[in-house]
Amino acid sequence: MEQAAPISPASSDRKFLIILVAAAGCLAALPFLIGVLTTPSGSSYLGYQFGTDDQMVYSAWMRQAMDGRFFFDNRFTTDSQPGITVHIYFFVLGLIAKVTGISLASTISRLLFSGLFVVLISKLIRKLEWTESSTRLATVFVVIGGGIGFLVWHMFGVAIVSAAPPVISDLLGGSLPTDVWQPEGFVFPSMLTNGLFMVSLCLILITINSLLEARDSWKPVLPGAIAIGILMNIHSYDVLLIALVMVGFLAASVLRKQVTKEWIARAGVIVLGVLPAAIWFIHVLKTDAVFQARAQTDTPTANFRAVLFGYLLMMVLALVGLASRPVKDSQEKQRRMAGVGLASLLILGMYMAALSSKDKYFLDASGWIFVMIVALAATALLADENPVVNLFISWALVGTVAIYFPGLFQRKLSMGLSIPWAVLAAYGVEAALRKQDRSIRTLGTAMAAIVLGATSIRWLAREIQLIKANTSNTSVQTVFLEPDVRKIMEYLDGLKGRHVFIAPPGIPSAAFGAKTQENGSESLTPTLPDLNPIASGLTGIYSYAGHWSETPDYNKRRSVIGSLYFGKIDDNQRHAILKEIGADYMVVLGPKVLPVSVYDYRSYGDVVVSGARFSLIHLK
């Protein structure tokens, strides 16, 4: 009887990768499928539950691409603008959306790049030359890894407002860990919510891999230059992140005497790939006043207490792993232990400093420079003979400091921060269990995966809960567009030329509050959905107050619209406000939308869409 041929390691790796890609893709697609299948009759599924207002910014660019525009403008303001923004990713998605529609195109892209990410990170992790089990565990940890957010889980917001374990609440200072609310810092939440994050993570990995492989060949230079060039165009903050991480990598490489002139030259050519997009970015920034205002939006990173507990479990395991690496001699052991000690002091010191910090921006420029020097020193002390290990060490330590870069956009530098910590954490688990029996190793590994993946499970559950409650995490957008709203969007989508749209500001559900944070319910459906960003995103119409970041003086303009709908003003004031806004189309509320009466503007124009709850008038 012939024996079956043994399964080769390469075949086994492919099978594992296929299973992981399929599992991650299916889970990431699940909320969208549920949304499609549970759409009420006459309504339409928007396609997004998390960050709906930001998704509408992306949709507005796609909608312009559907009209054949390569140069985009900002549809969330009525201010004059040159319309010279270029975004390659959303231009391509817009072309696809002409066939599939906006939400389906976004979802397809999100899932495709999620799968590609798993393949790319697996390729990079294999270069660590770890055992097969460590390599696979690291890949899984990267996909699912999170912090302790599952212990203080909230459906909405960034602050602890409902019951939480007192010890944890005190340590966090009332802030939720970032793994509860900041998807870009973590992989599975990004897979669930944002295709732009996933394509950016893929480009980061392609760039990093190209920089590593450029040590021995010119072959990866062109792909690397193209990847970093596209990244500069679609998510420019990530280029700065790569630059900072590579400084730490260079420090470690110099200490290990791995740097060559040829490697530096090839890496330099790769970096030159940013120039076309960077030059255009500077041109737009100098030319477009609306873009300038948008660039001035405050997006500070959360207090380090919230950050630390978003990554704490992975950080602890990673430090265990870094301390457990085999060494050649006592001198190398002393150096590496000094590196582990310095890295631990860096994290602990930042936490202690955060205890007394009340500032919006946790570190000033001098403080940031100091902690960055400490991170670079720790990276150098921990240097390994394998350059890929040094890359992950630098990404973890320098990346943790990079998020406090002295700039208004610092929170955006959190992209993929969980990745290096998850990889190093896997080695830590392997090191901690190395001398245990096989059954103990299996149980310990499974428990680590469950704990690290618990927050990702809660992200998936929240997406489904938000669909059930028919509310976005913004609390003022719905998941489903009810029949009246759907008809209004269809009408606006058919308009030609430039038009300005206004609708009342959104009002959260009256049931919204601390008791809704844990489980959610249908009662969370907004009392009055904010249709301003929805209209600009789905139809390309200009809104007067459409988005908290895209609209200059958003709060002021939102207040103006609020006074128009809810203020005690006379007819002359109403006409004056409408003239100031320059609106062409206006949403009018039906008598049963709110428990209080609002002014009926039907006499101000022609009713073009009539509904029981929402109507649309073309202003005279």
N, C-alpha and C positions, 0 to 999 in steps of 0.2 A: 504493500500500500504506500503510495507516494505521500510524503509530508508536504504540508502547505509551505510555500516560500515565506520566510520571515519578512515582517513589515520593516522597510527601511526607515531610518530616522527622518529622512527628508519627507517621505510619504506621511509619516506620523505627524510631523510638524504642519504639513499642508492640511491634514484632516482637522487638527486642533484649530488652526487659523480659520478654516471654513466654518467650523462650528461656532467659534467666537464671533466672527463677522455676522453670521446668520442670527445668532442670539441677540447681539447688540442691535442689529438692524430691525429685527422684529419688535423688540421692546420699544425702540425709539419710534417705530411707526404706529404702535398700538393706540396712543391717544388720538392721532389723526383718524385712524380707522373708526374708532369709537365715535368721534365727532361726526364723521360722515354718516355712519349708520344710525345715529340717534337724532339726526336733524329733524326738528318738528316740521310738519307739513306746511308748505308755503314759505318757510324760512330758508336761509342758506347758512352753511357753516363757514365761518371766517377763516379757520385753519390754524389759529394761534390762541394759546391760553396765557402764555407768559410774555411780558414785555410787548403787549399789543401795540402800544403807541410807537415803539421803536420799529416793530415789524412793518408798520404803515409807512415809515420813512423809506424802508427798503422797497416796499410795494410801489411807492410813488415813483422811484427811479425805474423800476421794472415797467410801470405803466407808461412812462415816457419812452422807454425803449420799444414798447409795443407800437408806439406811434412813429417809430423810425428815427428817434432822436438819439444821437450819440453823446451830445453835450447836454447835461442835465442842469435844471435849476431847482430851487427850493420851493416846493408847493405848499409849504406850511407858513408862508408869510405873503403879504401883499406888497412888500417893499420892492423897489426897483433893483434888479440884479442882472448881470451880464449873461448868466446861463452857460457857464463854461466848465462845470464840474464833469469829470470823467470817472466812471466806475466800471471797470471791465467786467467784473463778476455779475453785477446786476444788469448790465447791458446784455450779456449773453443770456441770463435768466429771462430777461424781458422778451427776447426773441423766442425762447422756448414757450413762454407764457402765452404767446399769440395762439398757440395750439392747445395748450393744456389749461390755461388760466393761471392766475398769479399764485394762489395758495398751493396748488398741486405742483407747479414748477419749483416752488420753494421747498416743498416737502421732498420731492424726488432728489433735488440737489443735496439737501441735508442728509438724507439716507445714503446717497452715493459717497459723499465725502466722509461720512462716518465709517463706512466700510473701508474706504481707502486709508483713513487714518489708522485703523487697526493693523492693516498690512504694513504701513510705513513704520509705525512704532515697533512692531514685531521685528522688522528688518534691522532697526537701529539697536534694539535690545540684544539681538543675537550677536552683535559685534562686541558685546561685553565678554563673550566667551565663558559664560557661566554654565552650570549644569542645566540639563533640559528642564528639570522641574523648576529651577529658579527662573529660567527664561520665561516659561509659561506663566508662572505665578506673577512675575513682574508685569507681563502683558495684561493679565486679568486685573491686577491691582490698578494699573493705569486707567483702564476703562471704568472701573466701579469706584475707585478710591475717593473717600471723603473723610470728614472729621467727626465731631461729636454733635453735629446739628440735629441728628435724629433724636437726641435726648431732650432738646428744647424746641421741638418743631413748631413752626407757625405757618399758617397758610399765606399770610400777607406780611409785608413790611420788613424792617430791618431791626426793630427793637423788640425786646421781650415785654409783652403786655399781658400774657396769660400765665397761668401757673407753671413754674419750672422748679426743679430741685434747687433749694436755697443756696447750696454751696456753689453750684455751677453758675447760677444767676449772679452771685457776688463776684466770682472770678471774671465773669464776662462784663461786669459793669453795666448790665441792662441791655447790652447789644447782642443780637443774634450772631452766631458764628457765620462766617461768610459762605460756608457750604450750604446754608439754608436759602440764600437769596442771590448769590453771585455766580451764575452759570459759567461764565467765561474762565473762571479759575479752575474748573473741574470738567472732566471729559464727558461723563454720561449726562449730566445736566445740559451740557452744550449739544450733545447728540439729540436730546429731547426737544430743545427749544430754538436752536439758532444755526442755520446753515452757514451764515457768514463766519461764525466762530469755527466751524468745522473745516471750512476751506482754508481759513487762516492757519489753523493748527497744522493742516497738511502742508501748506507752503513753508511754515516754520521748520517742519521735519525735513522736507526736501532740501531747504537751504542748509540746515545744520549737517545733514548727511553729506551734502556736496562739499561743504567746508572740510569735513573729516577726510573724505576720499581724495580731496585735492592734495593731500600730503604726498601721494604717490603717482598722481596722473593728472593730465589736463582734461581728461574725458568728462569729469563731472562739472567742469567750470561753466559750460554753457547752460546746462539745466539749472545749476545753482543761481546763475545770474538772472535767468528768466524768472525763476521762482521768487527771488527776493525783489525783483522789479515789479512783479504783479502784486506781491505783498505790500510794497510801498504804495501802490495805487489803491488797494482795496481796504487795507487796515494798517496804516503807516506806523502806528504806535508799536507794532510788533517788531519793526526793524530796529527801533531803539532798544527794545528788550534783547534782541539777538546780539546787538553790538555790546551791550553791557555784559551779557553772559560770556561772550567771546573774549572779553578782557580778562575775566577770571580764568577762562580756559587757557589763555595765553600765559598767564602767570604760572599755572600748574605745568604747562608744557615747557616753559623756560627752566623751571626748577628741575624737571626730569630730562633736560637737554634733548628735547624731541623736536625743537623748532629748526627748520631749515629755510634758507633763502628762497628756495623753489616753492616751498609750501606757502610762505608769506606772499610771494608774487601771485600764485594762483588764487589764493584767498582774496587778495586785493582786486583781482579782475572780477571775481564773483561779486564783490561789494559794489563795483562800478555799475552793476545792473540796476541799482536804485536811481541812477542819475536822471533818466528821462522822466520817471514819475515824480521824483523829488523836485526837479526844475519846474514841472507843471504845477505841482502843489504850491510852490512858492509864488508862482505867477497868479494862481487863483487867490491865494491868501492876500496878496497885495492889491488885487483888482476888485475882488468881490466883497463889498462891505457886509453883506448878509453872512457870507462864509466867515468873515472876521469875527462877527458877533457870536456865531456858533462856536468858534474856536475858543472863545472866552468863557464858555460854560464851565462852571465848577464841577469837577468829578473827582473829589478827593477819595483816597483809599480809606477804608474804615480804620478805626483805632486798632492798634496791633493786637489788643485782647481778642477782638472779633476775628482777626486774621489767624492768630495763633491757634485758637480752638477749631478753626475750620480745617486745619492741617495737622493738629497736634498728634493724633495717633500715628500718622505716617512719619512725622518728624522723629518721634521717639524710636520707632522701629528702625528708621534710617540711621540714626546715630548709633544704635546697637550694632547694626550691620557694619558701619564704617569703623567701629572700634574692634570688630571681630575679623577683619580681613587678615589673611596670612601675610607675614613679613619675612624678609630675608635675614635681618639682623636686628640687634637691640637698638641701634641708632635709628633705623627706619621705624621701629615700633615707637620709640620716644617721639619722633617727629609726628607720626600719625595720631598718637594719643594727644599730643599737644594741639593738633588740628581739631580733633573731636572736642577737646575741652574748650578751645576758643570758639568753635561753632555753637556749643552749648551755652557759653557765656554770652554770645551774641544774641541768641534767641531769648535767653533769660533777661538780659539787660534791656532789650527792646520791650519786653513785657513789663518790667519794673518801671521803665520810663513812661509806658502807656498808662500806668495806674493813676498818675497825677496829671496826665495830659487832657486838657479840655478844648484844645485847638482843633479847628476843622482839618488843618493839615498837621499831621502828627509830628513830622520832623521839618526843621528849617534847613536851609542849604548847607550850613556848616555841620549840623547834626547828621544829615544824610551822607555827606562826604566822609565823616568819621566812621559811621557804621559800614559804609561801602569799603573803606580801607580794611576794616576788621574782617569783612566777608571775603575780600580778596586774599588776605593773609591766611585765613582758615582754609580757603580753597587750595592755596599753594602748599600748605603744610600737609594736606590730605592727598596730595598728588600721587597718582598711581602710574604704573608703567603702561597701562592700557589707556590711550587717549580718550576712549569713549567713557570710561569711568570718570575721568576728569571733567568731561563735558557735563555729565549728570550732576556731579558734585557742584560745579560752578552754577549750573542752572538752578539747583536747589537753593544754595546759599546766596548767590548774587541776585537771583530772581526774587528772593524774599525781601531783599533790601531795595531792589529796583522799583517795587510797587510804591515806594515813597519818594521817588524822583521828584525834585522840586519843580513841579509843573502843574498846571490846572487839570491836566488829563491823567494824573497818576494812576487812578483806579484801572484805567484801560491797559496798564502794563501787567495786570494779573493773568493775562492769557496763558492758560495751560500750566499754571504754577504747580498744580497737583502732580503733573507728569513725572518730574525728576524725583520728587519725594516718594511717589508710589513705587518707582523702580528701585530706589534704595531701600525702601521699606520691605520689599520682597526679599532682598538679600538679608535684611535683618531678621525676618521670620525664619528663613532658611538657616541662618547662623545660630539662632536661639534654639532651634529644634534639632540641630545636626546630630547631637549625641543621643537623642531619644530613640526609643523603639519606633518601628514603622507605624504602628497604630497610633502612638502619641503624636508623631509627626503629622499624620493625616488629619487627626482631630484638631491639632493646633492650627494647622494651615487652614482648615475649613472654618474654624472659629474666627481667625484673623480676617478671612475673606468676608464672612458674614458681618462682622463689626464694621470693617472699612466700607462695605457696600450698603450698610443700612440707610445712610442718607440718600443714596441713589434710588433705593426702593421707595423712599418717601417722596422723592421728586416725581417718580412715575405715578404714585398714588395721588399726589396733588394735581397733576395734569388731568387725571380722570375726574377727580373731585371738582375741579374748576369747570369741566365740561358739564358735569351733573348740575352744578349750581348756576350754570350759564353766566359766568363772570370771568373776566381776566384777573390776573393778580394785581392789575392797576386799580381794580375795584370800580372803575367807571366806564369800562367797555364790556360788552357782552360777547360771548363766544358765538352765538347764533344771531344773525340779522333777521329780525322779525319781518313779517310780510310788508308792512308799510315802509320800513327802512330799506328792504331789498328793492322795492319798486323805485324809491328815491335814488338809490345808487345806480340802478339800471338807466334811469332817465339822465342822470348827470354824466354817466359814462358815454352816452351818445352825443353829448354836446361837442361842438367844434369851437376852436378859438379859446381865448383867455376869459375865464369867469371867476368870480369871487363868491365864496360860500360861507355862510355862518349858521351855526346851530348853538343851542344853549350849552353851557358847560355841564359836564357830567355830575351826577349826584349819586354817591354810593347808596346801597341799601340801608334802610333805617335799622336793620338788624345787624349791621356791620359793627364789630367791636371785639373785645377780648374773648368773649365766649365762642366766637366763630373761628378762632385761630387754629383749633386742633383738628376738627373734623369737617367743617364746612357744611352748607346746606343749600337747598334751593332758594331760601330766603335771601341769599346774598346777591341775587340778580340786581344790578343797579336800578335804583328808583328812576333815574334818568340817564341813559347812556350818552356818553360824549361822542357825537358823530363827526366832529370836526376832523380828527386825524383819519377816521375811517373813510370819509369822503375824499380827502386828498390822496390817501393811499390807493384806494381802489379805482378812482375815476380820474385822478390827475388834476382835479380842480384846485384852485388856490384857496386856502383857508386863512382867515384873519388871525386866529389864535389856535393853531393846530397842534403844536408840540412843545413840551417844556424846554427843549434844547434847540430845536430848529427855528422856533419863532423868536425873533428879537423882542425883548420886553414882554415875554410871554405872560407873566403874572398881571402886568398892567392891562394887557389886551384882553386877557380872560376876564378881568374885572369889568372892562367896558362892555363886553358881551353879556356878562351877568346882569349889569344894570339895565341893559336893553330888555332882557327877558323878565327879570325879577325885581327891578328897581321901581320905586315910586316916582316916576317921571311923567311929564306931560307930553303932549303930541309934538310940540316944537322941539323938545329935547330928543325925542325918538328920531325925528327927521334929521336932526343935526348929527346924531351918532351914526345913523345909516349913511349919511353923506360922507362923514369922516372915514368910515370903513370902506366905502365904495362897493358894497355888496351887490351882487346880481341875483343871487338865490338865497332863500332863507327858509329854515325849517320852522314850521308853526306847530305848536303842541295842541293836541286834542284836549277836551275838557276833563278827561279822566286819567291823564298821565300823572298829574301831581295832585296831592290832597288840597292844594291851594289854587286859586284861580290865577291865571296869567293872561297877559294882554293878547288879544287875538289880532294878528297882523294881516289877516286875509285881505283886508281892504287896501293894503299897501301895494298889492300887486295881483298878478294873475295866478290862480291855483293851477299848477301843472301836474302835480301828483296829489291826489286826495286820499286821506286815510283816516281811520277812526282815532288813531293815537298820534300819528305824525303825518303832516302834509308838507308839501314843498311849494313855495310861491316864487314866481319870477317878479322881482321888485320893479316897480315902474320908475 
